[in-house]
């Protein structure tokens, strides 16, 4: 069984004056409502027959009734009808505003701008917020009527845009209204080069430069007078914009091409002939060295030369600095293909490119200038903020002009393996690491990179994720404040030697002491900044009894809140003097000295005893 449901028929009208009718999805407006009535997209919320009325004018003031009629039913309507009232306010200057227009190129366009009193009011027209008088060609094709309305005849495709009429009275009161002019035309080619060189053995694109309104529907290519269908040619493809993509250029791709664009209105014709020439890219006969090492104030000369592969042309050779900065003004010279830079300064460090260019392609040979005793600087001042599954790290750049990219190294504080995250935007000095475990401590280091290679790592930075039960504040404005004010930093941190041990002392934080969970004390061996130890305590002091002698240490204490927010104190450096070694050396020295004295005493005793015996023997002989 087939059941046919009759289509509803919406009728929205003022008494004895229809506004629009909607039947089977087709909307028809009447009289002064043409171009100002559209259906609303959200018919679920407002209803299928709800409309949007634009370019409100004084005559729209009044009562409106919406009725639903069923032309295929008996009776065709019911006792229904919803009444609405529109009150138009503020129409003291402009009586009839302009309405959106859609015209074909070459046809006239007309915009209403009827003022209340033409004798005391002035009208000025604008296109895209620029006075119409500043458009030389458009102003010569435009005419303003005595009531302020604008006529453009003939229209051109460049006329597309917003037109605004501004009304001003003698009291300098103003009122304005805008409408959009949509100029449609057949698809047309606007530019076609006579010759295009594409590089042999490389990829290339052949563009068709066209304009189309309505949008492009089809694009046809011809080669040497015959239809060229990329689907039947191996290694040639259509791009989305209709251009030809050659995957790997060979000699068969040379020829005479033309393109013809089409839209719903048709085409304005094919493009002029484009002669495609396949040419070999240039090659280097002399390349600069990969690295030039020099000193501050020195001179560097880099050699470069190239030729076309056919041997008949010499390509153009230019030098650039790969980071986008200019060559040092007044300190460089180019002789042939050789670049010389004098009085080297730190900013000259970097990678340079020798570019050889012909009609087919540009090839580049790179060379790097390195300056002795100029080392990169690492990012510093790492700070953090966390949720239960993510941590956001922020840092300060070590060298703002030089460092362009950053890589975040991170791991669980007790895990041996590091993971990395590259920051995609070189201007951003923060990164968010996601998919972390709740209530765990992670360790981070930031590696800086520039166009010259890797720089240095920042100092290691540790931070906790929040526990799963932690909830962010509902007020987003307060969240930005709370995440950095949950607990303050421990104060007046220091490390002192007391009797035979070192003792770390600090004072509790002034802010958020009621949210303190415990303190975390960490110490690193310098200058490697290698984590040597970590301890947790609820006291404001800690005895350090496992420090190695003859080492330089950096100490820092962190306050950990109940929401796993950490706030670090000042860093404190101390050198552990080699007490035991000195004591051993002192004792050893004393023992050696005593041994030497004993030996000397024994030798003196033996010598005296021998002398005494010799004397006694001489006395016996006498």
C-alpha positions in Angstrom: 0.0 0.0 0.0 1.3 3.4 -0.9 0.3 6.4 1.1 0.7 9.8 -0.4 1.1 12.6 2.1 0.0 16.0 0.7 2.7 18.7 0.8 2.0 21.5 3.3 1.5 25.0 1.8 2.7 27.9 4.0 1.2 31.3 3.4 2.7 34.3 5.3 0.8 37.5 4.5 -0.5 40.8 5.6 -4.2 41.3 5.0 -4.9 41.7 1.3 -1.1 41.9 0.6 0.9 38.6 0.3 4.5 38.5 1.5 5.6 35.0 0.3 4.3 31.6 -0.4 6.1 28.3 0.2 5.1 25.2 -1.7 7.0 22.0 -2.1 10.2 23.7 -0.9 10.0 26.5 -3.3 9.7 30.1 -1.9 8.1 32.9 -3.9 8.3 36.5 -2.6 6.0 39.3 -3.8 6.4 43.0 -4.7 8.6 44.9 -2.3 9.6 41.7 -0.4 11.6 40.3 -3.3 15.2 39.7 -2.3 14.5 40.4 1.3 12.9 37.1 2.4 14.7 33.8 3.1 13.8 30.7 5.1 15.5 30.0 8.4 17.9 27.1 8.5 16.9 25.9 12.0 13.4 24.7 11.2 13.4 22.4 14.2 13.5 25.3 16.6 11.4 27.8 14.7 9.3 25.8 12.3 9.5 25.0 8.6 7.8 28.1 7.5 9.8 30.6 9.6 11.5 33.3 7.6 14.2 36.0 7.9 13.3 39.5 6.7 16.2 41.8 5.9 16.7 45.4 4.8 13.9 46.5 7.0 12.0 49.6 5.8 9.3 51.8 7.3 6.6 50.2 5.1 7.3 46.9 6.9 5.6 48.2 10.0 2.3 46.4 10.8 0.6 43.0 11.5 1.4 39.8 9.7 -0.5 36.5 9.7 1.0 33.0 9.0 -1.5 30.4 7.6 -1.0 26.8 6.5 -3.2 25.7 3.5 -3.6 22.2 2.1 -4.4 22.6 -1.6 -4.9 18.8 -2.1 -7.3 18.3 0.8 -10.9 19.1 1.4 -11.3 21.5 3.2 -8.0 23.0 2.0 -7.5 25.1 5.2 -8.4 25.1 8.8 -9.3 27.8 11.2 -5.6 28.6 11.9 -3.4 31.6 11.7 -0.7 33.1 13.9 -0.4 36.9 14.1 2.9 38.8 14.5 3.5 42.6 14.7 6.6 44.4 13.5 7.4 47.8 14.9 10.0 49.6 12.8 12.1 52.0 14.9 14.8 54.6 13.9 13.7 55.2 10.3 14.1 59.0 10.6 16.5 59.4 7.6 16.3 56.4 5.4 12.9 55.3 4.1 13.9 52.4 1.7 17.3 50.7 2.2 19.1 48.7 -0.6 18.5 45.0 -1.2 20.9 42.3 -2.2 21.2 41.9 -5.9 22.3 39.1 -8.2 23.0 40.1 -11.9 24.8 38.8 -14.9 27.9 40.6 -15.9 27.0 43.4 -18.4 23.5 43.8 -17.0 22.6 46.9 -14.9 22.3 46.7 -11.1 20.0 49.0 -9.0 20.1 49.7 -5.3 17.4 51.6 -3.5 18.5 54.3 -1.0 15.3 56.5 -0.7 15.7 59.2 1.9 12.9 60.9 3.9 13.6 64.4 2.6 15.9 64.7 -0.4 16.0 68.5 -0.1 17.8 68.4 3.3 19.6 65.1 3.2 22.8 64.0 1.5 23.7 60.5 0.3 27.1 59.0 -0.1 27.8 55.5 -1.4 30.6 53.1 -0.4 31.9 49.8 -1.8 33.5 47.5 0.8 33.8 50.5 3.2 35.7 52.6 0.6 34.1 55.6 -1.0 32.7 54.9 -4.4 34.5 58.0 -5.7 37.9 56.3 -5.1 37.0 53.5 -7.6 37.8 55.3 -10.9 36.3 52.9 -13.3 33.3 52.0 -11.2 32.4 55.6 -10.4 32.3 56.3 -14.2 29.8 53.4 -14.7 27.6 54.5 -11.7 24.8 57.1 -11.5 23.0 58.3 -8.4 19.4 59.3 -8.7 17.7 62.3 -7.1 16.3 60.1 -4.2 19.8 58.7 -3.5 19.4 55.3 -5.3 22.4 53.9 -7.2 22.5 52.4 -10.7 25.6 50.6 -12.1 25.5 50.0 -15.8 27.1 47.9 -17.1 28.3 45.7 -14.3 31.7 44.0 -14.3 32.9 40.9 -12.3 35.1 43.2 -10.2 32.0 45.0 -8.9 31.2 42.0 -6.7 31.0 43.2 -3.0 29.1 45.1 -0.4 27.6 48.5 -1.2 26.6 50.8 1.6 24.6 54.0 1.3 25.1 56.6 4.1 22.5 59.3 4.7 23.4 62.5 6.5 21.1 65.5 7.3 21.9 69.1 8.1 22.3 68.3 11.8 25.0 65.8 10.9 22.9 62.8 12.0 23.7 59.7 9.9 22.1 56.4 9.0 23.5 53.7 6.8 22.4 50.4 5.2 24.3 47.8 3.1 23.5 45.3 0.4 25.5 42.7 -1.5 26.0 42.7 -5.2 26.7 39.3 -6.7 27.9 39.6 -10.3 27.7 36.2 -12.1 29.5 35.5 -15.4 30.7 32.6 -17.5 33.9 30.9 -16.5 36.8 32.8 -18.2 40.6 32.6 -18.4 42.1 35.8 -17.0 45.8 35.1 -17.6 47.8 32.7 -19.7 51.6 32.9 -20.1 53.1 32.4 -23.6 55.8 30.1 -22.4 56.2 27.8 -19.3 59.4 26.0 -18.5 59.2 22.8 -16.5 62.2 20.9 -15.1 63.2 17.6 -16.6 63.1 14.7 -14.2 61.2 16.6 -11.5 57.6 17.4 -10.6 55.8 20.4 -12.1 52.4 22.1 -12.3 50.7 23.7 -15.3 48.1 26.2 -14.0 45.0 27.5 -15.7 44.3 31.0 -14.3 40.6 31.5 -14.5 37.7 33.3 -12.7 34.2 31.7 -12.3 30.9 32.8 -10.6 29.0 30.5 -10.2 31.8 28.1 -9.2 33.8 26.1 -11.7 32.0 22.9 -12.9 34.5 21.5 -15.4 37.9 22.2 -16.9 39.0 20.9 -20.3 42.7 20.7 -21.4 44.0 20.4 -25.0 47.5 19.6 -26.2 48.7 20.2 -29.7 45.0 20.7 -30.8 43.7 17.4 -29.3 41.8 16.7 -26.1 44.3 16.0 -23.3 42.8 13.7 -20.6 45.2 13.1 -17.7 43.4 10.0 -16.8 44.8 8.4 -19.9 48.4 9.7 -19.5 50.7 8.0 -17.0 52.3 10.3 -14.5 49.9 13.3 -15.1 47.1 14.1 -12.7 44.4 16.7 -12.1 44.7 19.0 -9.1 41.6 20.1 -7.3 41.8 23.6 -8.9 42.0 22.0 -12.4 45.7 22.4 -12.9 47.9 19.7 -14.4 50.3 17.9 -12.1 53.3 16.2 -13.8 54.7 13.6 -11.4 58.1 13.3 -13.3 58.7 15.5 -16.3 60.0 14.0 -19.5 60.4 15.3 -23.1 57.0 14.0 -24.1 55.3 16.6 -21.9 56.5 19.5 -24.1 53.9 20.9 -26.4 51.2 23.6 -27.0 48.5 23.5 -24.3 45.2 25.4 -23.8 42.5 25.2 -21.1 38.8 25.9 -21.2 36.9 26.4 -17.9 33.1 25.8 -17.6 30.4 26.7 -15.0 26.6 26.6 -15.0 26.5 29.6 -17.3 29.0 28.2 -19.8 32.4 29.3 -20.8 34.0 32.5 -22.1 36.3 30.5 -24.4 39.6 28.7 -24.2 42.9 30.3 -23.1 45.6 31.4 -25.5 48.1 28.8 -26.4 50.6 28.0 -23.6 53.9 26.7 -25.0 55.4 24.2 -22.5 59.2 23.8 -22.8 61.0 21.0 -20.9 64.4 22.2 -19.7 67.1 20.6 -17.7 67.8 22.2 -14.3 71.2 23.8 -13.7 74.0 21.9 -12.0 76.9 23.0 -9.8 80.4 23.0 -11.2 81.8 24.4 -7.9 80.1 23.9 -4.6 80.9 25.8 -1.4 82.3 23.8 1.5 79.8 22.4 4.0 81.3 24.3 7.0 83.5 27.4 7.3 85.0 27.9 10.8 86.2 31.4 11.6 86.8 33.8 14.5 85.1 37.0 15.4 86.3 39.8 13.1 87.5 37.3 10.5 86.8 37.0 6.8 85.0 34.1 5.0 85.1 33.5 1.2 82.7 30.9 -0.1 83.0 29.7 -3.8 80.2 28.7 -6.0 79.5 28.3 -9.8 76.9 26.5 -12.0 76.0 25.8 -15.6 73.0 24.7 -17.5 73.0 21.0 -18.5 72.8 21.9 -22.2 75.9 24.1 -21.9 74.4 27.0 -23.8 73.3 29.2 -20.9 74.8 30.4 -17.6 72.2 30.3 -14.8 71.7 33.2 -12.4 73.6 32.7 -9.2 72.5 34.4 -5.9 73.3 34.0 -2.2 70.8 33.9 0.6 70.8 33.3 4.3 68.6 30.3 5.1 67.0 31.9 8.2 65.4 34.6 6.1 67.6 37.5 7.3 69.5 39.7 4.9 73.2 39.5 4.1 75.2 41.8 6.3 74.9 45.3 4.8 78.3 46.8 3.8 80.3 43.8 4.8 79.6 41.4 1.9 80.5 41.3 -1.7 79.6 38.8 -4.6 82.2 38.3 -7.3 80.8 35.9 -10.0 79.3 33.2 -7.8 81.7 33.7 -4.9 80.4 35.3 -1.6 82.8 37.2 0.7 81.8 38.4 4.2 84.2 40.6 6.2 84.4 41.6 9.9 82.5 38.5 11.0 80.1 39.1 14.0 78.0 36.7 16.0 74.8 37.3 13.9 76.7 36.0 10.8 76.6 32.5 12.2 74.3 30.3 10.2 73.6 28.5 7.0 73.9 30.2 3.7 72.6 29.0 0.3 74.1 29.4 -3.1 71.1 29.4 -5.6 71.5 28.7 -9.3 68.4 29.5 -11.3 67.3 29.1 -14.9 63.9 29.0 -16.5 63.3 25.4 -15.4 64.3 25.3 -11.7 66.3 26.6 -8.8 68.9 24.4 -7.2 70.7 25.3 -3.9 74.0 24.3 -2.3 74.3 25.0 1.4 77.3 26.2 3.5 77.5 26.9 7.2 79.5 29.6 9.0 80.5 28.6 12.5 82.2 31.1 14.8 84.7 29.9 17.4 83.8 30.5 21.1 80.2 31.3 20.3 78.0 28.7 22.0 74.2 28.5 21.9 72.1 29.2 25.0 69.6 26.9 26.5 65.9 27.7 27.4 65.4 28.6 31.1 62.8 29.5 33.7 60.6 26.5 33.1 57.1 26.7 34.7 54.1 24.4 34.6 50.4 23.9 35.0 48.5 20.5 35.0 45.3 18.6 34.9 44.9 15.0 35.8 46.1 13.8 32.4 48.1 16.7 30.9 50.9 19.1 31.8 51.5 22.5 30.1 55.1 23.6 30.2 56.2 27.2 29.6 59.8 28.5 29.2 61.8 31.6 28.3 64.0 31.5 25.2 67.8 31.5 25.7 68.3 33.5 22.5 65.1 35.0 21.1 66.4 35.8 17.6 68.3 32.6 17.0 66.2 29.8 18.4 63.3 28.9 16.1 62.1 25.5 17.2 61.8 23.5 20.4 61.5 19.8 21.3 60.1 18.7 24.6 61.8 15.7 26.3 59.7 14.1 29.0 59.3 11.0 31.1 58.0 9.7 34.4 60.5 10.8 37.0 61.3 7.1 37.9 61.3 5.9 34.2 64.5 5.3 32.2 63.1 6.1 28.8 62.5 9.6 27.4 59.8 10.6 25.0 59.8 13.7 22.7 57.2 16.2 21.5 58.1 18.8 18.8 56.5 22.2 19.1 55.0 22.9 15.7 54.9 26.7 15.9 58.3 28.3 16.3 56.8 31.4 17.9 55.1 29.6 20.8 57.0 29.2 24.0 54.8 26.6 25.6 53.6 23.0 25.0 50.9 20.7 26.4 51.8 17.0 26.9 48.7 14.8 27.1 47.8 11.2 27.9 49.7 11.3 31.2 48.9 9.3 34.3 47.1 11.1 37.2 48.9 12.0 40.4 52.3 11.2 39.0 55.5 13.2 38.8 57.0 13.8 35.3 60.4 15.2 34.4 60.9 17.6 31.5 63.7 19.2 29.5 63.4 21.6 26.6 65.8 21.3 23.6 66.3 24.3 21.4 66.9 24.1 17.7 67.7 26.7 15.1 68.5 26.6 11.4 72.0 25.5 12.3 71.1 22.4 14.3 70.5 21.4 17.9 71.3 23.7 20.7 71.4 22.9 24.4 69.0 21.3 26.9 67.3 23.4 29.6 67.7 22.3 33.2 65.5 19.4 34.2 62.1 20.4 35.5 59.7 18.1 37.4 56.0 18.6 37.8 53.0 16.5 39.1 49.7 15.8 37.3 46.6 16.3 39.4 44.7 13.4 41.0 41.7 12.1 39.2 39.3 13.4 41.7 40.5 17.0 41.2 37.9 19.2 39.6 38.7 22.5 37.8 36.8 25.5 39.0 33.6 26.2 37.1 34.4 29.8 36.6 36.9 29.9 33.7 38.0 33.4 34.7 39.0 32.2 38.1 40.8 29.1 36.8 43.6 31.2 35.2 44.2 32.7 38.7 43.8 29.6 40.8 46.2 27.5 38.8 49.0 29.9 39.8 47.8 30.7 43.3 47.1 27.4 44.9 50.2 27.5 47.1 53.1 29.9 47.5 56.8 29.1 47.4 58.9 28.1 50.4 60.8 31.2 51.7 64.4 32.0 52.7 65.8 28.6 51.6 69.5 27.9 52.5 71.8 25.0 53.2 74.4 25.2 56.0 76.9 22.9 57.6 76.1 22.0 61.1 78.6 19.7 63.0 79.3 16.8 60.7 76.3 17.2 58.3 74.7 19.7 56.0 71.2 20.9 56.9 68.7 22.5 54.6 66.4 25.2 56.2 63.4 27.1 54.8 60.3 28.9 56.0 56.8 27.8 55.0 54.9 29.6 52.2 52.8 32.6 53.0 50.0 31.6 50.5 48.0 28.4 50.7 49.7 26.8 53.7 46.4 25.1 54.6 46.7 23.2 51.3 50.2 22.0 51.9 50.7 18.2 51.5 54.5 18.0 52.0 57.8 19.5 50.8 60.0 18.0 48.1 63.8 18.7 48.4 66.0 18.0 45.4 69.7 18.5 44.7 71.7 18.3 41.6 75.4 17.9 40.8 76.8 20.8 38.7 77.7 21.7 36.1 76.1 18.6 34.5 72.8 19.4 36.4 72.4 15.7 37.2 69.8 14.9 39.8 71.7 13.4 42.7 68.9 13.1 45.3 65.3 13.8 46.3 63.5 13.7 49.6 60.0 14.3 51.0 59.4 15.8 54.4 56.7 17.7 56.3 59.3 19.6 58.3 61.0 22.9 57.4 64.5 21.4 57.6 66.2 18.3 56.3 69.6 16.7 57.2 71.7 15.9 54.1 74.0 13.0 55.1 74.8 11.5 51.8 76.5 14.2 49.8 79.7 13.5 47.9 82.7 15.5 48.7 84.5 17.8 46.3 81.3 18.4 44.4 79.2 21.6 43.6 75.5 21.1 44.4 72.4 23.1 43.5 69.5 22.7 46.0 65.8 23.6 45.7 62.8 22.8 47.8 59.2 22.6 46.4 55.9 23.0 48.2 53.3 20.4 47.0 49.7 21.2 47.5 46.7 18.8 47.9 45.9 19.5 44.2 49.4 18.4 43.2 50.4 21.9 42.4 54.2 22.6 43.1 55.8 25.9 43.8 59.6 26.0 44.0 61.9 28.1 46.2 65.0 29.9 45.2 68.0 27.8 44.2 71.0 27.5 46.6 74.5 26.4 45.5 77.1 25.0 47.9 80.5 23.4 47.4 81.1 20.3 49.6 84.7 20.6 50.7 86.6 17.2 50.7 86.8 17.0 54.5 87.5 13.3 54.7 90.2 13.4 52.1 92.0 16.3 53.9 91.6 14.5 57.2 93.1 11.3 55.8 95.9 13.3 54.1 96.6 15.2 57.4 96.7 11.9 59.5 98.8 10.3 56.8 101.2 13.3 56.8 101.5 13.1 60.6 102.2 9.4 60.5 104.8 9.8 57.8 106.4 12.6 59.7 106.5 10.5 62.9 107.9 7.6 60.9 110.6 9.8 59.5 111.4 11.2 62.9 111.6 7.6 64.3 113.9 6.6 61.5 116.1 9.6 62.0 116.2 9.0 65.7 117.2 5.4 65.1 119.9 6.4 62.7 121.3 9.0 65.2 121.2 6.4 67.9 123.0 3.8 65.8 125.6 6.4 64.8 126.2 7.5 68.3 126.5 3.9 69.5 129.0 3.1 66.8 131.1 6.2 67.6 131.1 5.2 71.2 132.3 1.7 70.4 135.1 3.1 68.2 136.3 5.3 70.9 136.3 2.5 73.5 138.3 0.4 71.0 140.9 3.1 70.6 141.3 3.5 74.4 141.9 -0.2 74.8 144.8 -0.1 72.2 146.4 2.7 74.0 
